[in-house]
Amino acid sequence: MGAQFSQFFPPRPTFTLSDVPSQQGKAIIVTGAASGIGQELVRMLYQKGATVYLAGRSETHAEAAIQSIQATTTTPDTTTTGQLHFLPLPLDDLTTIKSTVVAFATRESRLDLFVKNAGVSQPPLGSVSAQGIELQIATNSLGPFLLTQLLLPFLNAAVTDFSPAPRVIWTSSQVAELSVAPEGILLSELRYPPRDAVRNYVTSKLGNWFLGVEFARRYEEAGLVSVAQNPGAANTNLLRNARWMKLLTWPLLHSPVLAAHTVLYAAFSEELGRPEHNGGYVIPWGRIHPGVAPGLARHLLREDEGGTGRAREFWEWCGERTRDYS
C-alpha cells in the first residue's frame, strides 16, 4: 500500500536534467509529443542537444509545439540546443505505421531512444481503429508494438561499445496495478472487448507493462534496454473524453513537468542500464518500483519461471494482430 500511496503523492524528483549527459548526435522519437508530458520531455531533450522526432497525427499541433519550445527554451550556449522534427504517426491505423518508419529512415540510420508516450483514454463506447480493433488497445498497445518492431534495425544500429544501450520506454499507468483483474489480461477480452471503456484502458496499460518485460527478455542479448513506467497523474489532455473523472481526480493531478521527470529517469538513469533492471518498472517522479504485488508479479513471469505467462501471451497476440502490416 505504501508504494501505491507514494505514486499518488511522490517525493520531489532526485534525477533531473542536470544528471543527463549531452545528447548531441543522438536520435530520439517521442510519440504524443505535441502537448503535456511529451512536450515537456521534448523540451528537456532539446536543451541537451538531441535530434528529437515529435511523432503524432497532427503536423499543425507538432509544429506549434516545436515553435513554442524553440521560442521559450534558453540555454547558456545556443549551439547546445538540438533539432526538432515532425514525424507523421496515426497509431490507430496499422497500415500507416510502415510509412512512419520510411519517413524516419530518410533522415536517420539509428535510433538511440524511443519513448512511447502517446495514448487515448476512455473514448466513446464502440470506438474502434481503422482495423476495427477497440480504440484504446489499438492506439495504446498495438500501434506502438508494431512501430517498435519496425524500428528494431535502427535501435540495433545504435548499439556500440562506447555509448549507453538504446532504450525503449513503454507507458503504463497506476491503474494497471490498482484495477488489474485477478486473471491479468484475458485473451477472450482481447478478441471480444467488453463494453467498458475503463476496463479496456486498464488492459491496454497493463499490456504495455507486459510488452516492456517481454521486450527485455527477447532483446537484452542484442544490447537493448526496455523500461515500462507510470509517469504519474498529470494534468494533461489524456482525460479529455472523461471530463467527470478529470474533475474528480483534480486534487491528485500534478504538472506535466513533474511527470516528464519520471520519463527522464526511465530514459537516462544509469541504474536502469544494469542487467538486473532491464525490463523494470519506474514510478513517479523517477524511482524503480519497490515491489510489485504478488498477484500482478506472477503475470509478468513466464511459466518456466513460476508465473502465468500472461505477458508472453499478450506479446504473441500483438504479434499475430500486426503480422500483416510489418
PyMOL commands that set and color helices and strands:
alter all, ss='L'
color gray80, all
select helices_A, chain A and resi 2-8+17-19+36-47+59-72+78-80+94-105+135-157+175-178+187-191+197-222+237-239+243-248+250-252+256-268+271-273+275-277+294-300+303-305+310-325
alter helices_A, ss='H'
color red, helices_A
select strands_A, chain A and resi 27-31+51-56+83-88+113-116+167-171+225-229+281-283+287-288
alter strands_A, ss='S'
color yellow, strands_A
deselect
rebuild
show_as cartoon
